[in-house]
């Protein structure tokens, strides 16, 4: 049964609030939560994914500026350099691929990789840069096609044992910049529709509420809690596409 306008606004606002809270606390999680939930309810991936990127840019910029002193510009630049061509591929996939098949394939890979990291002792890679480029490229593809750009970078960071506060700050800056780039690409491919703009506008109040709640809660998240929350969140996200008929 189609949702009425009030139901639609409540759904989008609630999902945005939850997603923004997690993003503000952990440095990632916004699209990991919002994309599969909204796509499952609205069944419009080509409308939802651009709306999520559009929604996040303004609030993401505010959070990024708050943590700018902890950031590593070099690490962010490496991720973005690899993400640019990946994002272009992702936008093309969003236009052409079957969203159900794409989502399930990505979800399966995500869960397998996450469990591999979770149940083995971390073995930091000696040559980080090549793996950062690989993770950035995959992140770009996922971000452009599904909005869920976090898993490759989060899994790499967990394996490398990067300090939580700095890693979180780098992720926030990267996701904000990637969203801005993705918006330009969506506009170029005529994927920024009136529906996408409406979804972004409707979700703005929930986004702001989540940002404030996450800012308060972030001080209570330790390194261990960050790791456990990250692994659990990525696994749930990976399973979600298979729950949709």
N, C-alpha and C positions, 0 to 999 in steps of 0.2 A: 504494500500500500504506500503510495507517495506520501512524503512528509509534508505537513503544512508549513507555512513560513515560520511561525513561532517554534515549531519542533526543529526545523532546520537550523534556525539561529541558535537555539539552545544546544543542539548537538555539536555544531561547529565551535561554539564558544567554550563548551566544556572540554572538548578534545584539545583545543588550543591552549587552554589554561593548564591542563595536565602536562602537555608536551613542553610548554614554555618553562614550567616549574622544574622539570627534569633537566632541561637544557641549561638553565641558569645554575643548577646545583652541580652538574657533572661536566659541563662544557660540551656535551653532546646529548642527543636523545630527542630533539624536537621533531625532526622528520621521521626518525625511527618509530616514534609513537603515533604521530599525527597522520603520516601517509597511509600505513596499512589500515588504520581504523576508519579514516574518512573514505578511502577507496572502497572498503568493505561495505560501508553504509550507503555511499552515494553512487558507487559503481561508475565513476567518471574520472579515470586516472589522468586523462589529457587535460582535464579542467582542474583537478585537485593539486597535482604536482606543481604547476606554475603558481597557483594561489599560495601554496606553502612557502615557496621561495620568496614571493612578493611580501608575504606577511612577516617573514623573519627579518628582512633587511634592516628596518628601522630600529627594532628592539635589539637585534644582534649588534648593530653599530654601537648602541649605548652600552651594552655589556662589554663589548670589545674595548671601548675606550676606558672603561673602568679597570680592566686588567692589563693595559698596554705595557706597564713596566715589567711584567713577568714574561713577556713574549720573546720568542726567538725568531726574528725576521727571516733569518736564513732558512730555518726549517719550514716556515710558512711558504716562503718563495719556492722551495723545492717541491712541496706538495702542489702548489698552484701551477707551476710550470708543467707538471705531468697531468694535472687535472684538466687543463684547457682542451687538448684534443680529445680526452676522454669524455668531457661534457658534451662536445659536439656529437660524438657517437651516441651518447645517451639520449640527446634530444631527438636524433634520428630514430632511435629505437622506440621512444615514446610515441612517435608518429606512426610507426609501421608495425611494430611487434604486437603479437597477441598479449595483452596485459596479464592474463591469468597464467599463461605458460612462462612468461618472463618473470613474474613475481615468484612463482614456485621454484623455478631454477635458482634464482638469486637467494631465496629463503633457504633452500637445501644447502647450498655452498656456505652460506653464512653460519648455519647451525653446525655443520661439520667442522668448519675452521674454528669456531668459538669453543666447541667441546675439546678440540685438539689442544687449544691453548689452555683451557681450564684444567684439564686432567694430566698435564705434564708440567714438570718443572720448567720455568722460563729459561730459555737458552738464548741470551742476547746475541744478536748477529754482530760480527766484528765490522763488516762493511755495511754501515747503515744507509748510505746515500742511495745505492741501487734499489734497495728494498723500499726506501721512502718514495722513490720515483714510481715503482710498481704500485705501491699502495695508493699514491696520489692519482695515478692513471685509473685504477679500478674505482676509486672514490668518485672521480669525475664521471665515469660511465654510469655508476649507480645514482649519483646525484642528478644527472640530466634525465635519466629514464624513470626513476622511481622516487627521487627525493631523498633516498636513504643513503647518504654519502659517508656515513660514519664508520661502518664495520671494518673496512680495510685498515684505516688509520688507527682506530681504537685497538684492534687486535695487535698491530705492530707495536704500538706504544706500551701495551700491557706486557708483551713479550720482552721489550727492551728495558722495561722498568723505569721509564722516564718519570721524573718527579711530578707528582700529581698536579700541583698548582700551576706549574709552567706548562705542562701538557694541556691542561684544561684551557688555559689562556690562549695557547696556540690554536686549539681546535675551534674556539669561539671566533677568532679572527679569520681563520681559514673558511669556516662555514659561511660567515657573513660575506666574505669576498666572493666565494663560489656562488652564493645565491645571487649576488649582483650580476655576475657574469652570466649565470643561467637565465636571468630575466631578459638580458639583452638578446640572448640566443632565442628564447621563446618568442620575443617580440619580432625578431627577424623571420621566424618561421610561422608567424601568425597564430601562435598558441596562447597568446595573452587575450583571452576572450572576455566578453562582458560577464560571463558566469564566473570565470577565474577571479576577476576584479571584485565581484560581489562576495564570493567566498572569503577573500582576503579582508574585505571591509567588515564583514560580519564577525570574523574571528578576532578582530583587533582588541575589543574589550577583554576577552578571555586571555589573550596574549599578554596584555599589560598586568592583569591580576597574577598570572603565573610567574611573570618576571619578578614581581615584588615578593611573592611567596618564596620563590627559589633563592632570591638574594638573602633572605633571612635564614633559610635552611642550610645554605651552602657552608656556613662556618662549622657545621656539625658533621660534615662528611670527611672522614679520614681516608688515607690511602687504601687501606684494606677494604673499607666499605665501598670506596669508588670501584675497586676491582670487581667485587662481588656483584654490585649493582650493574656494572657495565656488562658483565658476562650474562647475567639474568635477563637484562633488557634486550640484548642482541639475540639471545635464544628465543625469547617470546616473539620478537619481530620476525625472525626467520620462520617460525611455525605459523604465524598468522595467515600468509597466503594460502596455506593448505586447508584452512578452516572455512574458506570461502567456496561455496558451491559453484 
